[in-house]
Amino acid sequence: MAKIKVYTLPTCPWCMKLKAWLVEKKIDFENIDVSSDSSAVEEMTSKSGELGVPQTEINGKMIVGFVPEEIEAELAKMSKTKKTKK
């Protein structure tokens, strides 16, 4: 399965919605609280060029905001790639 990182703030309502959606879909992810980790902020902004949260990283692709369609499309791409490698 794809490696998923979610950059969030604890007070961000869209971050909460994104994490709840991922849990509901049974998608494993690593939550990174950027309010308590300045190096994570630097990592996130260097990858996306954006400071806003939430941001979802799926195998190097950054998705800014809570955009379920983009997340599902990226996961589908990763699933197809994994199947063709077998």
Jmol script that loads the backbone (N, CA, C; Angstrom):
load data "model"
ATOM      1  N   MET A   1       0.845  -1.190   0.000  1.00  0.00           N
ATOM      2  CA  MET A   1       0.000   0.000   0.000  1.00  0.00           C
ATOM      3  C   MET A   1       0.877   1.235   0.000  1.00  0.00           C
ATOM      4  N   ALA A   2       0.336   2.313  -0.521  1.00  0.00           N
ATOM      5  CA  ALA A   2       1.059   3.577  -0.618  1.00  0.00           C
ATOM      6  C   ALA A   2       1.384   4.112   0.772  1.00  0.00           C
ATOM      7  N   LYS A   3       2.505   4.791   0.858  1.00  0.00           N
ATOM      8  CA  LYS A   3       2.898   5.457   2.095  1.00  0.00           C
ATOM      9  C   LYS A   3       2.183   6.802   2.116  1.00  0.00           C
ATOM     10  N   ILE A   4       1.357   7.033   3.136  1.00  0.00           N
ATOM     11  CA  ILE A   4       0.570   8.257   3.215  1.00  0.00           C
ATOM     12  C   ILE A   4       0.965   9.037   4.463  1.00  0.00           C
ATOM     13  N   LYS A   5       1.319  10.306   4.243  1.00  0.00           N
ATOM     14  CA  LYS A   5       1.580  11.227   5.346  1.00  0.00           C
ATOM     15  C   LYS A   5       0.531  12.328   5.270  1.00  0.00           C
ATOM     16  N   VAL A   6      -0.012  12.698   6.413  1.00  0.00           N
ATOM     17  CA  VAL A   6      -0.984  13.771   6.478  1.00  0.00           C
ATOM     18  C   VAL A   6      -0.438  14.842   7.413  1.00  0.00           C
ATOM     19  N   TYR A   7      -0.212  16.028   6.862  1.00  0.00           N
ATOM     20  CA  TYR A   7       0.288  17.169   7.635  1.00  0.00           C
ATOM     21  C   TYR A   7      -0.924  17.956   8.113  1.00  0.00           C
ATOM     22  N   THR A   8      -1.038  18.128   9.437  1.00  0.00           N
ATOM     23  CA  THR A   8      -2.233  18.744  10.013  1.00  0.00           C
ATOM     24  C   THR A   8      -1.899  19.689  11.169  1.00  0.00           C
ATOM     25  N   LEU A   9      -2.936  20.414  11.584  1.00  0.00           N
ATOM     26  CA  LEU A   9      -2.940  21.191  12.826  1.00  0.00           C
ATOM     27  C   LEU A   9      -4.089  20.659  13.682  1.00  0.00           C
ATOM     28  N   PRO A  10      -3.918  20.596  14.985  1.00  0.00           N
ATOM     29  CA  PRO A  10      -4.979  20.037  15.832  1.00  0.00           C
ATOM     30  C   PRO A  10      -6.264  20.862  15.841  1.00  0.00           C
ATOM     31  N   THR A  11      -6.202  22.154  15.518  1.00  0.00           N
ATOM     32  CA  THR A  11      -7.387  23.012  15.554  1.00  0.00           C
ATOM     33  C   THR A  11      -8.037  23.204  14.186  1.00  0.00           C
ATOM     34  N   CYS A  12      -7.514  22.555  13.164  1.00  0.00           N
ATOM     35  CA  CYS A  12      -7.994  22.734  11.793  1.00  0.00           C
ATOM     36  C   CYS A  12      -9.186  21.805  11.516  1.00  0.00           C
ATOM     37  N   PRO A  13     -10.373  22.373  11.233  1.00  0.00           N
ATOM     38  CA  PRO A  13     -11.537  21.524  10.987  1.00  0.00           C
ATOM     39  C   PRO A  13     -11.395  20.657   9.735  1.00  0.00           C
ATOM     40  N   TRP A  14     -10.744  21.142   8.688  1.00  0.00           N
ATOM     41  CA  TRP A  14     -10.552  20.344   7.473  1.00  0.00           C
ATOM     42  C   TRP A  14      -9.577  19.204   7.727  1.00  0.00           C
ATOM     43  N   CYS A  15      -8.612  19.442   8.604  1.00  0.00           N
ATOM     44  CA  CYS A  15      -7.680  18.370   8.982  1.00  0.00           C
ATOM     45  C   CYS A  15      -8.436  17.248   9.696  1.00  0.00           C
ATOM     46  N   MET A  16      -9.342  17.634  10.587  1.00  0.00           N
ATOM     47  CA  MET A  16     -10.138  16.649  11.318  1.00  0.00           C
ATOM     48  C   MET A  16     -11.019  15.852  10.360  1.00  0.00           C
ATOM     49  N   LYS A  17     -11.623  16.546   9.387  1.00  0.00           N
ATOM     50  CA  LYS A  17     -12.474  15.868   8.406  1.00  0.00           C
ATOM     51  C   LYS A  17     -11.653  14.893   7.566  1.00  0.00           C
ATOM     52  N   LEU A  18     -10.465  15.319   7.150  1.00  0.00           N
ATOM     53  CA  LEU A  18      -9.602  14.451   6.348  1.00  0.00           C
ATOM     54  C   LEU A  18      -9.228  13.192   7.123  1.00  0.00           C
ATOM     55  N   LYS A  19      -8.790  13.356   8.356  1.00  0.00           N
ATOM     56  CA  LYS A  19      -8.387  12.195   9.157  1.00  0.00           C
ATOM     57  C   LYS A  19      -9.574  11.266   9.417  1.00  0.00           C
ATOM     58  N   ALA A  20     -10.744  11.820   9.700  1.00  0.00           N
ATOM     59  CA  ALA A  20     -11.937  10.992   9.925  1.00  0.00           C
ATOM     60  C   ALA A  20     -12.304  10.232   8.646  1.00  0.00           C
ATOM     61  N   TRP A  21     -12.179  10.883   7.499  1.00  0.00           N
ATOM     62  CA  TRP A  21     -12.472  10.238   6.215  1.00  0.00           C
ATOM     63  C   TRP A  21     -11.507   9.081   5.959  1.00  0.00           C
ATOM     64  N   LEU A  22     -10.223   9.303   6.216  1.00  0.00           N
ATOM     65  CA  LEU A  22      -9.230   8.244   6.023  1.00  0.00           C
ATOM     66  C   LEU A  22      -9.507   7.048   6.941  1.00  0.00           C
ATOM     67  N   VAL A  23      -9.851   7.320   8.186  1.00  0.00           N
ATOM     68  CA  VAL A  23     -10.172   6.253   9.136  1.00  0.00           C
ATOM     69  C   VAL A  23     -11.414   5.496   8.663  1.00  0.00           C
ATOM     70  N   GLU A  24     -12.436   6.233   8.233  1.00  0.00           N
ATOM     71  CA  GLU A  24     -13.673   5.610   7.744  1.00  0.00           C
ATOM     72  C   GLU A  24     -13.400   4.694   6.543  1.00  0.00           C
ATOM     73  N   LYS A  25     -12.478   5.124   5.664  1.00  0.00           N
ATOM     74  CA  LYS A  25     -12.127   4.346   4.472  1.00  0.00           C
ATOM     75  C   LYS A  25     -11.105   3.245   4.775  1.00  0.00           C
ATOM     76  N   LYS A  26     -10.677   3.178   6.043  1.00  0.00           N
ATOM     77  CA  LYS A  26      -9.676   2.189   6.482  1.00  0.00           C
ATOM     78  C   LYS A  26      -8.355   2.336   5.716  1.00  0.00           C
ATOM     79  N   ILE A  27      -7.956   3.596   5.542  1.00  0.00           N
ATOM     80  CA  ILE A  27      -6.699   3.915   4.874  1.00  0.00           C
ATOM     81  C   ILE A  27      -5.677   4.284   5.945  1.00  0.00           C
ATOM     82  N   ASP A  28      -4.597   3.520   6.018  1.00  0.00           N
ATOM     83  CA  ASP A  28      -3.551   3.796   7.004  1.00  0.00           C
ATOM     84  C   ASP A  28      -2.793   5.054   6.605  1.00  0.00           C
ATOM     85  N   PHE A  29      -2.454   5.864   7.603  1.00  0.00           N
ATOM     86  CA  PHE A  29      -1.701   7.081   7.348  1.00  0.00           C
ATOM     87  C   PHE A  29      -0.893   7.463   8.570  1.00  0.00           C
ATOM     88  N   GLU A  30       0.133   8.259   8.316  1.00  0.00           N
ATOM     89  CA  GLU A  30       0.945   8.829   9.397  1.00  0.00           C
ATOM     90  C   GLU A  30       0.520  10.277   9.565  1.00  0.00           C
ATOM     91  N   ASN A  31       0.062  10.644  10.749  1.00  0.00           N
ATOM     92  CA  ASN A  31      -0.333  12.023  11.019  1.00  0.00           C
ATOM     93  C   ASN A  31       0.875  12.812  11.511  1.00  0.00           C
ATOM     94  N   ILE A  32       1.119  13.959  10.901  1.00  0.00           N
ATOM     95  CA  ILE A  32       2.221  14.820  11.307  1.00  0.00           C
ATOM     96  C   ILE A  32       1.635  16.162  11.728  1.00  0.00           C
ATOM     97  N   ASP A  33       1.736  16.456  13.027  1.00  0.00           N
ATOM     98  CA  ASP A  33       1.221  17.703  13.598  1.00  0.00           C
ATOM     99  C   ASP A  33       2.271  18.790  13.388  1.00  0.00           C
ATOM    100  N   VAL A  34       2.015  19.680  12.442  1.00  0.00           N
ATOM    101  CA  VAL A  34       3.008  20.714  12.124  1.00  0.00           C
ATOM    102  C   VAL A  34       3.059  21.818  13.173  1.00  0.00           C
ATOM    103  N   SER A  35       2.094  21.843  14.110  1.00  0.00           N
ATOM    104  CA  SER A  35       2.134  22.868  15.156  1.00  0.00           C
ATOM    105  C   SER A  35       3.227  22.589  16.179  1.00  0.00           C
ATOM    106  N   SER A  36       3.678  21.339  16.243  1.00  0.00           N
ATOM    107  CA  SER A  36       4.684  20.990  17.246  1.00  0.00           C
ATOM    108  C   SER A  36       6.000  20.508  16.630  1.00  0.00           C
ATOM    109  N   ASP A  37       6.144  20.669  15.313  1.00  0.00           N
ATOM    110  CA  ASP A  37       7.338  20.154  14.645  1.00  0.00           C
ATOM    111  C   ASP A  37       7.749  21.096  13.511  1.00  0.00           C
ATOM    112  N   SER A  38       8.673  22.003  13.801  1.00  0.00           N
ATOM    113  CA  SER A  38       9.086  22.992  12.802  1.00  0.00           C
ATOM    114  C   SER A  38       9.788  22.346  11.606  1.00  0.00           C
ATOM    115  N   SER A  39      10.476  21.242  11.813  1.00  0.00           N
ATOM    116  CA  SER A  39      11.122  20.579  10.680  1.00  0.00           C
ATOM    117  C   SER A  39      10.070  19.970   9.745  1.00  0.00           C
ATOM    118  N   ALA A  40       8.930  19.555  10.292  1.00  0.00           N
ATOM    119  CA  ALA A  40       7.838  19.033   9.462  1.00  0.00           C
ATOM    120  C   ALA A  40       7.235  20.145   8.608  1.00  0.00           C
ATOM    121  N   VAL A  41       7.160  21.360   9.162  1.00  0.00           N
ATOM    122  CA  VAL A  41       6.663  22.502   8.383  1.00  0.00           C
ATOM    123  C   VAL A  41       7.594  22.754   7.200  1.00  0.00           C
ATOM    124  N   GLU A  42       8.893  22.747   7.461  1.00  0.00           N
ATOM    125  CA  GLU A  42       9.869  22.949   6.394  1.00  0.00           C
ATOM    126  C   GLU A  42       9.769  21.850   5.344  1.00  0.00           C
ATOM    127  N   GLU A  43       9.635  20.610   5.796  1.00  0.00           N
ATOM    128  CA  GLU A  43       9.508  19.473   4.877  1.00  0.00           C
ATOM    129  C   GLU A  43       8.264  19.629   4.005  1.00  0.00           C
ATOM    130  N   MET A  44       7.143  19.946   4.624  1.00  0.00           N
ATOM    131  CA  MET A  44       5.875  20.094   3.918  1.00  0.00           C
ATOM    132  C   MET A  44       5.950  21.218   2.878  1.00  0.00           C
ATOM    133  N   THR A  45       6.437  22.385   3.294  1.00  0.00           N
ATOM    134  CA  THR A  45       6.475  23.519   2.367  1.00  0.00           C
ATOM    135  C   THR A  45       7.502  23.326   1.256  1.00  0.00           C
ATOM    136  N   SER A  46       8.574  22.625   1.539  1.00  0.00           N
ATOM    137  CA  SER A  46       9.559  22.383   0.477  1.00  0.00           C
ATOM    138  C   SER A  46       9.002  21.424  -0.576  1.00  0.00           C
ATOM    139  N   LYS A  47       8.126  20.531  -0.165  1.00  0.00           N
ATOM    140  CA  LYS A  47       7.535  19.569  -1.106  1.00  0.00           C
ATOM    141  C   LYS A  47       6.396  20.164  -1.917  1.00  0.00           C
ATOM    142  N   SER A  48       5.584  21.009  -1.280  1.00  0.00           N
ATOM    143  CA  SER A  48       4.378  21.512  -1.948  1.00  0.00           C
ATOM    144  C   SER A  48       4.449  22.983  -2.354  1.00  0.00           C
ATOM    145  N   GLY A  49       5.308  23.737  -1.672  1.00  0.00           N
ATOM    146  CA  GLY A  49       5.332  25.177  -1.905  1.00  0.00           C
ATOM    147  C   GLY A  49       4.180  25.891  -1.210  1.00  0.00           C
ATOM    148  N   GLU A  50       3.425  25.158  -0.414  1.00  0.00           N
ATOM    149  CA  GLU A  50       2.242  25.688   0.271  1.00  0.00           C
ATOM    150  C   GLU A  50       2.404  25.588   1.780  1.00  0.00           C
ATOM    151  N   LEU A  51       1.804  26.540   2.491  1.00  0.00           N
ATOM    152  CA  LEU A  51       1.858  26.533   3.948  1.00  0.00           C
ATOM    153  C   LEU A  51       0.546  26.048   4.573  1.00  0.00           C
ATOM    154  N   GLY A  52      -0.540  26.058   3.804  1.00  0.00           N
ATOM    155  CA  GLY A  52      -1.847  25.662   4.334  1.00  0.00           C
ATOM    156  C   GLY A  52      -1.943  24.175   4.626  1.00  0.00           C
ATOM    157  N   VAL A  53      -2.834  23.829   5.541  1.00  0.00           N
ATOM    158  CA  VAL A  53      -3.108  22.442   5.888  1.00  0.00           C
ATOM    159  C   VAL A  53      -4.601  22.189   5.710  1.00  0.00           C
ATOM    160  N   PRO A  54      -5.018  20.958   5.557  1.00  0.00           N
ATOM    161  CA  PRO A  54      -4.218  19.746   5.540  1.00  0.00           C
ATOM    162  C   PRO A  54      -3.499  19.568   4.204  1.00  0.00           C
ATOM    163  N   GLN A  55      -2.431  18.787   4.265  1.00  0.00           N
ATOM    164  CA  GLN A  55      -1.729  18.353   3.066  1.00  0.00           C
ATOM    165  C   GLN A  55      -1.518  16.854   3.196  1.00  0.00           C
ATOM    166  N   THR A  56      -1.739  16.165   2.096  1.00  0.00           N
ATOM    167  CA  THR A  56      -1.589  14.712   2.077  1.00  0.00           C
ATOM    168  C   THR A  56      -0.491  14.370   1.084  1.00  0.00           C
ATOM    169  N   GLU A  57       0.466  13.574   1.529  1.00  0.00           N
ATOM    170  CA  GLU A  57       1.524  13.108   0.651  1.00  0.00           C
ATOM    171  C   GLU A  57       1.334  11.605   0.418  1.00  0.00           C
ATOM    172  N   ILE A  58       1.206  11.245  -0.855  1.00  0.00           N
ATOM    173  CA  ILE A  58       1.072   9.834  -1.225  1.00  0.00           C
ATOM    174  C   ILE A  58       2.213   9.513  -2.172  1.00  0.00           C
ATOM    175  N   ASN A  59       3.174   8.752  -1.660  1.00  0.00           N
ATOM    176  CA  ASN A  59       4.377   8.380  -2.423  1.00  0.00           C
ATOM    177  C   ASN A  59       4.985   9.551  -3.188  1.00  0.00           C
ATOM    178  N   GLY A  60       5.135  10.680  -2.487  1.00  0.00           N
ATOM    179  CA  GLY A  60       5.812  11.837  -3.054  1.00  0.00           C
ATOM    180  C   GLY A  60       4.908  12.869  -3.682  1.00  0.00           C
ATOM    181  N   LYS A  61       3.658  12.553  -3.987  1.00  0.00           N
ATOM    182  CA  LYS A  61       2.729  13.530  -4.568  1.00  0.00           C
ATOM    183  C   LYS A  61       2.007  14.246  -3.434  1.00  0.00           C
ATOM    184  N   MET A  62       1.998  15.572  -3.504  1.00  0.00           N
ATOM    185  CA  MET A  62       1.343  16.378  -2.474  1.00  0.00           C
ATOM    186  C   MET A  62      -0.044  16.803  -2.943  1.00  0.00           C
ATOM    187  N   ILE A  63      -1.029  16.634  -2.059  1.00  0.00           N
ATOM    188  CA  ILE A  63      -2.394  17.079  -2.310  1.00  0.00           C
ATOM    189  C   ILE A  63      -2.730  18.073  -1.212  1.00  0.00           C
ATOM    190  N   VAL A  64      -2.977  19.324  -1.601  1.00  0.00           N
ATOM    191  CA  VAL A  64      -3.243  20.389  -0.635  1.00  0.00           C
ATOM    192  C   VAL A  64      -4.745  20.522  -0.444  1.00  0.00           C
ATOM    193  N   GLY A  65      -5.180  20.490   0.824  1.00  0.00           N
ATOM    194  CA  GLY A  65      -6.595  20.582   1.154  1.00  0.00           C
ATOM    195  C   GLY A  65      -7.215  19.201   1.308  1.00  0.00           C
ATOM    196  N   PHE A  66      -8.490  19.188   1.647  1.00  0.00           N
ATOM    197  CA  PHE A  66      -9.227  17.928   1.765  1.00  0.00           C
ATOM    198  C   PHE A  66      -9.945  17.696   0.443  1.00  0.00           C
ATOM    199  N   VAL A  67      -9.310  16.883  -0.408  1.00  0.00           N
ATOM    200  CA  VAL A  67      -9.826  16.618  -1.753  1.00  0.00           C
ATOM    201  C   VAL A  67      -9.913  15.094  -1.933  1.00  0.00           C
ATOM    202  N   PRO A  68     -10.999  14.477  -1.448  1.00  0.00           N
ATOM    203  CA  PRO A  68     -11.109  13.025  -1.486  1.00  0.00           C
ATOM    204  C   PRO A  68     -10.909  12.426  -2.879  1.00  0.00           C
ATOM    205  N   GLU A  69     -11.415  13.109  -3.910  1.00  0.00           N
ATOM    206  CA  GLU A  69     -11.301  12.577  -5.268  1.00  0.00           C
ATOM    207  C   GLU A  69      -9.830  12.443  -5.687  1.00  0.00           C
ATOM    208  N   GLU A  70      -9.026  13.435  -5.358  1.00  0.00           N
ATOM    209  CA  GLU A  70      -7.602  13.384  -5.707  1.00  0.00           C
ATOM    210  C   GLU A  70      -6.881  12.291  -4.921  1.00  0.00           C
ATOM    211  N   ILE A  71      -7.229  12.159  -3.654  1.00  0.00           N
ATOM    212  CA  ILE A  71      -6.604  11.133  -2.814  1.00  0.00           C
ATOM    213  C   ILE A  71      -6.950   9.747  -3.366  1.00  0.00           C
ATOM    214  N   GLU A  72      -8.231   9.521  -3.670  1.00  0.00           N
ATOM    215  CA  GLU A  72      -8.649   8.229  -4.213  1.00  0.00           C
ATOM    216  C   GLU A  72      -7.990   7.946  -5.561  1.00  0.00           C
ATOM    217  N   ALA A  73      -7.864   8.970  -6.409  1.00  0.00           N
ATOM    218  CA  ALA A  73      -7.235   8.792  -7.720  1.00  0.00           C
ATOM    219  C   ALA A  73      -5.769   8.411  -7.568  1.00  0.00           C
ATOM    220  N   GLU A  74      -5.087   9.048  -6.624  1.00  0.00           N
ATOM    221  CA  GLU A  74      -3.665   8.736  -6.410  1.00  0.00           C
ATOM    222  C   GLU A  74      -3.498   7.332  -5.835  1.00  0.00           C
ATOM    223  N   LEU A  75      -4.377   6.952  -4.928  1.00  0.00           N
ATOM    224  CA  LEU A  75      -4.327   5.595  -4.373  1.00  0.00           C
ATOM    225  C   LEU A  75      -4.612   4.555  -5.457  1.00  0.00           C
ATOM    226  N   ALA A  76      -5.541   4.859  -6.362  1.00  0.00           N
ATOM    227  CA  ALA A  76      -5.860   3.939  -7.461  1.00  0.00           C
ATOM    228  C   ALA A  76      -4.648   3.776  -8.382  1.00  0.00           C
ATOM    229  N   LYS A  77      -3.948   4.883  -8.657  1.00  0.00           N
ATOM    230  CA  LYS A  77      -2.729   4.813  -9.485  1.00  0.00           C
ATOM    231  C   LYS A  77      -1.690   3.926  -8.826  1.00  0.00           C
ATOM    232  N   MET A  78      -1.528   4.099  -7.514  1.00  0.00           N
ATOM    233  CA  MET A  78      -0.532   3.319  -6.790  1.00  0.00           C
ATOM    234  C   MET A  78      -0.919   1.840  -6.798  1.00  0.00           C
ATOM    235  N   SER A  79      -2.197   1.563  -6.687  1.00  0.00           N
ATOM    236  CA  SER A  79      -2.670   0.182  -6.691  1.00  0.00           C
ATOM    237  C   SER A  79      -2.405  -0.473  -8.045  1.00  0.00           C
ATOM    238  N   LYS A  80      -2.642   0.255  -9.139  1.00  0.00           N
ATOM    239  CA  LYS A  80      -2.392  -0.266 -10.482  1.00  0.00           C
ATOM    240  C   LYS A  80      -0.909  -0.533 -10.693  1.00  0.00           C
ATOM    241  N   THR A  81      -0.065   0.399 -10.228  1.00  0.00           N
ATOM    242  CA  THR A  81       1.389   0.246 -10.371  1.00  0.00           C
ATOM    243  C   THR A  81       1.860  -0.982  -9.619  1.00  0.00           C
ATOM    244  N   LYS A  82       1.334  -1.173  -8.426  1.00  0.00           N
ATOM    245  CA  LYS A  82       1.741  -2.311  -7.599  1.00  0.00           C
ATOM    246  C   LYS A  82       1.340  -3.629  -8.265  1.00  0.00           C
ATOM    247  N   LYS A  83       0.132  -3.672  -8.870  1.00  0.00           N
ATOM    248  CA  LYS A  83      -0.335  -4.886  -9.530  1.00  0.00           C
ATOM    249  C   LYS A  83       0.509  -5.232 -10.755  1.00  0.00           C
ATOM    250  N   THR A  84       0.947  -4.233 -11.513  1.00  0.00           N
ATOM    251  CA  THR A  84       1.724  -4.497 -12.715  1.00  0.00           C
ATOM    252  C   THR A  84       3.144  -4.941 -12.387  1.00  0.00           C
ATOM    253  N   LYS A  85       3.630  -4.614 -11.202  1.00  0.00           N
ATOM    254  CA  LYS A  85       4.981  -5.027 -10.795  1.00  0.00           C
ATOM    255  C   LYS A  85       5.031  -6.486 -10.363  1.00  0.00           C
ATOM    256  N   LYS A  86       3.892  -7.076 -10.011  1.00  0.00           N
ATOM    257  CA  LYS A  86       3.857  -8.464  -9.529  1.00  0.00           C
ATOM    258  C   LYS A  86       4.059  -9.440 -10.643  1.00  0.00           C
TER     259      LYS A  86
END
end "model"
wireframe off; spacefill off
backbone 0.3
color backbone group
